[in-house]
Amino acid sequence: MGTRLQGRVAVVTGAGRGIGRGEALLLASEGAKIVVNDLGGAQTGEGDDSRAPADQVVDEIKAAGGDAVANYDSVAESEGANRIIQTALDTFDRLDILVNNAGIIRDRMVYNIPEDEWARVQGVHLKGHFNCIRAASTVFREQRSGRIVNTSSEAGLGSMGQAAYGSAKEGITGLTRTVAKDLGRYGVTCNAIRPRAATRMTENPELKEAAARMGELRKHPGQFAVPEQEDFLIVGGGPDPEIHKAENVAPIVAWLCTDKAALINGRTFLAGGHVIGLYEEPYVEAEMLHKGGWSLDDIDNALATTFLARDMNPQLIDE
């Protein structure tokens, strides 16, 4: 047992399996008391009647000498998020850390996404993060301290078949930056990670089939404009499955919750395998000014020979 988080209390959502489980176990191993939240449903969000995943992680923590309690509420409901935070206060009489990890996945090509699936994904990921942050922020603001770590994704940078998931995850990065500004004055930090890990959420038949088709298209250069894309999210796609173990994401998350990270706020990290990376903040790559504003003719004459000449010409994929 370590001591970096001795006396702290942490809530980890979606902690019954995968990345969340690894985070809960590592935080506990550094002395934190843990609220292990997990709805117990499938990776697509169906089902909420299994308490086994959260209970099993609680048992693991206690067997290792730590302290933990299970919670089974849904982050997608504001009342559920309130109960998650209240569980920490009722059981351990304080809250110091919130790790937002709970999520579902409904991967489909954008032309196949039903509206209700889109809303469900947004509700669990983006709204779920907001619900838990709002509930915890009152506690953090009053005590003038707190650590929040959110879970974004590289899918937010553009990932085939993940329009709903990717947009929710990129929304989380914007939420992270804003929460960092809102709560930073109270001694609270809010950062995000983009994890690389092979979990049950990465196994999707439609994406695997689409990835295979993309591979075939890449065999015909010049005929199709097929963007390159990392396929590490496809289980078995990486060079070494051990690199993508879910537990490998946890160290940077735990570190961001320690005193050493007190001045790191509003940043996004790559986390997983052998890699920890810090993302640059978005910035305007290039700009031009035109007195009196821009017309379409001005844009034709100026931008087409400057901005768009910089490998930004759109191309079509022939299906």
N, C-alpha and C positions, 0 to 999 in steps of 0.2 A: 504494500500500500504506500502510495506517495502522499505528499502533504501540500502540494501546490494549491489545492482547492479545499483544504481542511476547513470545516465549519460552514462551507457554502451549501446552498440548496439549489438544485437545477431541475428544470422541467425539460424533458426531451420528448417532443411529439413524434409519433410514428416510430417509436423505439422498440417495437416488438420484433423487428426483423432487420436484416440488412444494415444499411448505413446508420440508421438511428440506434439500433442495438449496439453497434460498435462504439458509437459516441457515448451512450449511457454507461457502458462498461468501463470505458477509459476515464470518464469523468468521476465515476465511483471509485476507481482505483487510485485517483488522486485526492480522495477524501471527501468528495461532494456527496450529499444525500440526494437521491434521485426520485423524481416523479416520472415513472415510466408510462407514458401515454401511448395507447394503441387501440384503435377501434376494433381490430381483429378481422377486418374484411379482406376481400381479395384485392389484388393489385389494381383491378379495374374499379374498385369501390363498392362492389356488391357485398352484402352481408355485414352484419355488425353484432353477431351473437357469440363470437368466440373470444373468450378472455384469456385463452391459453398463451398467445404470444407475449402479452405484457406480463402475465404471471410468471412465465418461464424466465424472463429477463430479471424480474425481481428476485426470483429464487437464485439465479446465478450471482447476482450482486451480493445477496446475503450470505451465500455459501463462501464467497471470497472475503467476507468480513466487513462488507459495506452495509449501507442502510438504504432501503428503497420502498416505494409504495406504488401500486398500479392504479392507473386511471383509464377508463374506456370510452371517454367522451369524444365526439366528433369536433374537429377544429373548424369545420365548415359552418357550424352554428355558433352564434355569438354566446348563447347560453352555455353551450358545451365548452367553449374556450374559457369562459368565466369560471366554470367548475374545475377545469384543469388547473388554473392558477390558484383557485381557492383550496384545492387539494394540498398544494405545497404549504399554504399558510396554516391550514387546519392540522396538518400532520407534523410539519417541521417548524412552524411559527415564523417562517421567513421565506424570501425568494431572492436569489442573486443572479441566476443564469436562466435564460430561455434559449433553447435550441429548437428552431422550427424545421422539422424534417418531414412531417406527415405529408403524404401525397398519393395520388392515384395516377394511372396512365390509361389513356384511350387513344392509342396511336392509329391514325388513319391519314391517307392522303387528303389534302384539303378539300377536294371535290367530293369526298365521301363522309364528311363529318356532319352528323345530325346536330341540330342546334342544342338539344338537351345534353348531349355529350360534351359539347364545347362549354356549356354553362357549368356542368358538373366538375370538369377539370379546373376551370377558373375558380370555382367555389372552394375547392379543397386546397389548391395551391395558393393562389394570390389572396383570396378572401380569408383563407385559413391562417395565413401568416399575419394578415392585418388583425383578425379577431384576437389572436393570442398576444400580439404586440400591444394592442390597445388595452387588453385586460392586465397585462404585466406592467405597462408603463405607469399606471397610477401608483403601484407599489414602488417602482424604481425612482419615480420622481420624488416621492415623499422621503425616501431614504437616501436620496442623492447618490445612488450607485446602481450598477447593474450591467450585465453583459447580454447582448442579443446576437445570435449567430443564425442567419437565414440560409436556406438552401436554394440556390439558383441552379443553373445547368448550362452546359455548353450548347444544349439544344436551343437556347435563346439566341445564339449567334447565327442560327440557321441550320436546321436539321430536317432531312427528308421525312415526311410523314408525321411531323410533330408540330403542326400549326397551333393546336390548342395548348399542348404542353409547353412548347417553346415560348409562346407569347406570355403565358402565365409566369414562366420562370424569368423571362426578361423583365416583366413587370415587377418581380421581386427585387431585382437589382435597383430599379428606380425607387421602390419603397424603402430599400435599405439606405440609400443616400439621403432621402428625406427624413427618415426616422433619426438618422445620425445627426442631422441638423436640429431637429426638434428636441431631442433628448440629450445631446452632447453637453449642453450648458448645465445639466444636472448630474454630470459625472457618469453618464450611461453611454456605452459604445454599442454600435450596431454595424456588423459586418456581414458579408455573405461569402459563400463558397460555391464554386462550380465543381462538383465531384466527378471523378472518373472511377466507376466501379461496376462490376458485373453483379446485378441483383435480379430478383425475380421480375422486376419492372422492365428489364431490358429485353425480355424474351417476347417477341411479337411476330407472329407468322406473316402478317402483311408487310412489315418492314423488312423481314428477311427475304421475302420474295422480291420486293422492290429493289433491295440492295443487289440481289443477283442480277436483276435486269439492268441496273446501272453498270454493273461489272461488264455485262455483255456490250452495252453501248460504248464503253470506254475502249473496247477492242477495235473500234472503227473511228479513229481520229480524223477530224475534218468533216465528218458527216453529221455529227451531233455535238451540240455544246452542252456537255455534261459537267456540272461543277464537281470538283474534287471534294470529298467528304470523308472525314475520319470514320472508321467503322468499329471503333473500340467498344461502342455501346452494344454491339451485337455479341452475345455471349459466345466465346470461342473465337472471336474475331481478332483478339490481340495476340501478340507473339508469345506471351507467357501468362496463362490464366492466374498465376499467383500474384502478378502485378496488380490485377484489378480486384483483389479481394476487398469487400466492403469495409473491413476493419482498417484498411490503410488510409481511409479518409479522416478518421477520428483525430489524429494527433494535432493537426492545425486547428481544428475546432476547439479542442480542449485548451490549446495554448492561447487562443483568442479570448478565453474566459479567465485567464490568469492575470495577476497584477502586472506582469511584464508587457502585456498588450494594452495597458491603460490609455495610451496615446494613439492607438490605431482605431480609426473611426470612419465609417462610410466607405470602406474598401472591399474589393472583391478578389478572392483568391481561387486559383486552381488547386485542387486537392485530390490526390489519389496515386496509388502505385508508388513509384520512386520520385514523384514530382510534387513540389509545392511551387506555385507561381503567383505573382502579383500582377493583376491586370492594370493597364493604364486607364486613366479616366477618359471618357469620350471628349474629343476636341474637334474643332473644325479643321479639316485637313488643308483646305485652301479656300480663299475667298477673293471675290472681285467686287469693286464698288462701281456704281454707275450713277452719276449725278442725275437726279430727277427720277430715279427708279428704272426698272427694267421693262422693256417691251419684248414681245416674242422675237422680233427682228434682231434686237440687241443680243438676245440669248443665242439665236442662230449664229450670229457673226462672232461672238466672243467665246461663249462657253463651248461650242462644238470644237473649237480649235485649242482649247485649254483644258478644262476639266474633263470633258468626255474623251479627250484623246489619251487620257491616262489610264488605259486598260479598263475603262468603265462602259464601253459600248455594250448595250444589251444584245443578247443573242437568244434565239428560240430553240427549244428542244423539239424535234420532230418526233411525235409519238406514232 
